[in-house]
Amino acid sequence: MRESTQTKKATIYEVAALAGVSHQTVSRYLRGTGGLRPDTSERVQAAIGELNYRPNLIARSMRTRRTGRIAMLVPSTTGLPLRLISAVVSVAHDAGYGVDLIGREGAAGGADHWQAVADSGEFEGILTLGSGPHTPQATGTTAVVAVSNYDDDLRTRGALADGAACGQIVRTLADLGHEHFLHVSGPPEYASARNRQQVFLDTTAELGLSATVVHGDWKGRSGHDAVMGLPRDTPITAVVAGNDHSALGAVRAAVERGWRVPRDLSVFGWDDHDCGRFSTPSLSTVANDVERQGREAAQRLIALIRGEEPPAPDLRSLHTFLPRESIGPAPLKRPRLRPPHG
């Protein structure tokens, strides 16, 4: 006889029993009306997490006139920051809220499309990517928070586009003896690409290093073409790519032209994609903590909905430096690059 894998949903009474409180206290916590001691809220939240409890949002709306829904507004439904959205959904669900993803075409259009959704009364809170209020606010009964790290074309900006880690890349490679650098940048319309390029140029100039910039488009082909286009007697021994895709393109071109990575050429990427983590050699890169951005935005919004003090922002950098197998000491002597077709 085959056992059923379907599990019974936890009830509010089971949450209350596990937390050591009454079911009315759990209900107060879910309504976000405040008045609970911090340790009580923590026990209830821990019990909700352990039991994977999900409130009945329809019943709750009928009792409290709350919808239990959060809207996440995006300028476009293509090129979405899925890791950030996943973090928002996880935090919202843990707090008892459902999340509706709404493209601009589904709202009012224009920079104030969030206002029309707020006026609909269907949502307790709104997270908006791109245009939105500069500071968290409540519009009528709807709380609104803007995720400020994206513009209306979903290009990164602000802390997420900070290029400071590019300076750490250059300094690390310089400490390994590299003196001649190539930077394959991203498209100049991206603040992240401009910032990384500027930090690259500033740091190489500060250290008295040779620097060449080739403008790319985030794709593997741009890194591949940049390395394939180097002259046979180039002194360049280090490539700092705008992202992992162009970095892997550079690695492939080096192999095609007779160089070994990292013995003859060191390559550094950016973004920490799986494709680089599991490549051979594994790609040195910079990880972007976009999940933290999503979590913090959702936490601010839920605190605003409940009239609570939002958690203090995490001021640490969103970027983590990850040197791996694709970098090494500058070569004392290496084979010349083979010509593209030689």
N, C-alpha and C positions, 0 to 999 in steps of 0.2 A: 504494500500500500504506500503510495507516494505522499509524503508530508507536504502540506501547504507551506509555501515560503512567505505568504502574506502575513504581515504582522499587524496586530491590533493597535489602533491609534491610542496614544496616551490621552487621558482625560485631565481636566483641571483639578479634579480631586486627587489624582495620583501625583500631580505636580505639588499640590499642597501638602500631601503626606510626606513626600520626599524632602520638601523644604522645611517641614515642621511648622507650618502656618495653616491658617484657615483658607478655604477656597475663596472667601471674600477678599482676603489679602492678595491672593494671586490675581483675582479679577481687578483689584485696584492697581496692581502693578501693570497689568496689560492695558488698562485704560490710560495709564500715564498721568493720573490726577495728582501724583505726589503724596507727601505726607508719610511715606514709609522710611524707616531707619535705613541707613546705607547697608548695614549688615543683613537686614531682611531682604532688601532688593537683591543683594548679591546671592543669597541662598535661593531665592526664587529663580533668578536668572540661571544659576548653576543647575537647578532641577529641570528647568525648561530645556537646557542644552543636553543634559544627560538623557532625558526621556524623548528628545527630539519632538517636543510638543508643538503643535501648530494650532492656534486658536481658530474657532469657527468665526471667520470674519463677517459672514452674513448675519449671524445671530448677534454678534457684538454690535454691528451697525444698527440693528433694530433697537437694541437696548440703550445705546449711548448716543445715537445720531452721528456716530463716527463711521467712516467708510473703511478704515483699515487698509487704505491703498495709498501708495506713493507713485507719483509719475516721474519718470526719468526722460527728460526731453533732450533730443539730439538734433543737430542741424541736418544730418543725413543718416540714412540707415545703411550706408556703405562705408567701409573703412572704420568700423566702430572699434574703440578700445575695449576689447572683450574682457581682458583681465580686470580692468577697472570696474566694468559693469558687473562682472561676477562677484567682486568683493562687495559692491553696493547691495546686490541681491541677498548675499549671505547675511550681512549685518541686518538688513531690513527684515528678513524672514525670522531671524533669531529674536527680533523684537516684536514679532507678530504682525508684520505688514507685508502685503503683497506689492509687487513692483510692476508697473505698466511701462513699457518702452514705447515712446511716442516720437516719431519723426516730425520735423517741422511741417511737412506737408499735411500731417494729421492735426495740426493746431492752427494758429492764426496766420503763420508766416511772418517774416520780418523779425527784427531784433526783439520785439516784445511778445513773441508767441507764447512765452511762459505765462503772461498775464491772462490770456484768454483761458488757459487751462486752469489757472487759479480761480478765475471767476466762475468756472463751471460747477464748483462745489463738489466734484466727484472725488477729490483727493485731499488727504490731510496734509500732504507735503509734496514739494516738487524739487527735484534735483535737475539742474539744467547744465548741459555742456555748451560752451560758447557764450552767446549773449545771455545776460541775466543780471540780477542786482549785484552791485559790487560788494555788498555786505549782506549777511543773512538777515531776513526780515519775514514778517508775517503779513500777508495780504488778505484782509478779512479773517477767515478762519483757516487759511492755507499758509503753511510755512514754506519759504522758498530759500534754497541755497544754490549758489552757482559754483561749479567746479571750474576754477579759474585757469587750469592748466591747458585748456584747449580753446582755439579760436573757432570761428563759425565754419571753417573748412576742416575741423578736427585735426589741425596741426598743433603740435605741442608748443607750449610757451611757459613762461614763469619758471618755477622751481624744476619742473620736469624737463625743461629745455636747457638747464644750466650746463655749461660746458667745462666747468672747473676740472672735472676728472681727466680731461684731455691733457691738462698740464701734468698730471700725475703719470699719465702714459709716457709723455715725452721725457720726463725726468727719469723714469724707470729705465727706459731704453738708453738714455744717455749714460746712466750709471753702468750699463752693460757694454759701454764703449761705442755706441752708435753715434755718428756725427752727421750723417746725410739722410734726410727724411723725405718721404713722400706722403702727402695727405690726400686721400680721395674723399672729397667733401660730399655732403648731400645737397639737394637743390637749395638755392639761396633764398627762396620764398619761405623756407622753414627756419624759425628762430633757432631751433636746436642745431641745424647745420651751420648757421652763421656763427653761433656762439662757440661751437667746437672748433671751427676754422680759426676764429679770432684768438682763442686761447692757444691753439697750436702755433700760430704765427708769433704771438707774444712770448711764449715759452721758448721756442727755438731761437728767437732773437735775443732773449735774455741770456741764454746759455751759449750764444755764439755758434749755433749749429746751422747747417745748410738745410733749407726748407723749400720744397716744391709742392704746389697745390694743383690738383686736377679736379675739376668740377664733375661730380657724378649725379646719379639720380636714385640712390638707395639700392639699385639693383646689382646683382652679381656681375652683369656685363660691364658696368662702369669700372669696377675694380680690376676685372680681367683686362679690359682694354688699356687701363692706365699702366699696368705692369708690362703688357705686351708692347706698349709704345715707348718704353724706355730704351735709350741707345745701348749698344752692346757694351760699351765701356762705362756705363753709369756707376757712380760711386755710391748710389743709394743702397742702404742695407736695412732700412726699417720703413714699413708702411703702416701709417695710422689711418684706418678707414673710418668713414662716417657711420657705418653700421656693419652688422655681421655679414649681410649678404654681399656687400662690396668687398669685405675682407676675404670671404671665401673665394670670390672671383679672383682676387689678387693671388691667393694661394695656388689656385689652379693654373693661372698664367705662369707663375714662377716654376711650377713643375714642368709645364710645357716647354719652358725656355732653359731647362737644365739646372735650376736651382733647387736646393733642398731647404725646406722650412722646418726648423728655424736656423739650421747650420749656416746657410748662405743668405737668408732673408728672414727677418722677424716681421710678423704681421699681428696687428691689434685691431679688434673690431669694437662694436658697441651694440648692446641690446640684450645679450645673453639668450639668444634663441637656441632651441634644441639642436638645430642643424650644426651649430658651432660647438656645442657642448660634446657632441658625439662624433665630430669629425676626426680625421687623422691627419695632422696632429690636432688635439683639442684646441679650440680657438680662445686666445686671450680676449677678454671683453669687459664691458661695463654693464652691470645689471641695473635696470630701472625699476624702482619699487612703485609701480602704478597701482598695485593692490592697496598700498597704504593710503594713497590718495583717495581711492574709492571708499575705504573703511572710514577714514576721517570725515569725509563729506557726509556719508550716511549717518554717522554718529552725531555730527552737528545738527543735521536735519531732524533726527528723532528727538534730540534734546530740545530743539526749538518747538517741535510739535507738543512735547510734554511740559513745556515751561520749566525745563531744568537747565542747570549750568552745563554747557558743553564741555567735553574733556579738553584739557590743554593740548594745543597742537604740538606735534612732534617736530622739532626744529632741525633734526639731523638731516643730512643730505639724502636725497632719494636715490643716489647712485652708489653702487658698490663696485670697487675695483677688483677684477678677477684675472690675475695673470695665470696663464696655463702653458701648454706645451708649444704654442706657436711663436714664442719669443725666446731668445737666447743671446749669448754674447755676440758682439759684432765680429764677423769673420776677419781673420788676419789676411787670408788669401782665399779667393773663391774662383770658380770657373766663370769665364765671361758668359753673359747671357747669349744664348743662341738667338739668331734673328727669328722673327715670327714664323718663317717658313723654312728655316734651315736646319 
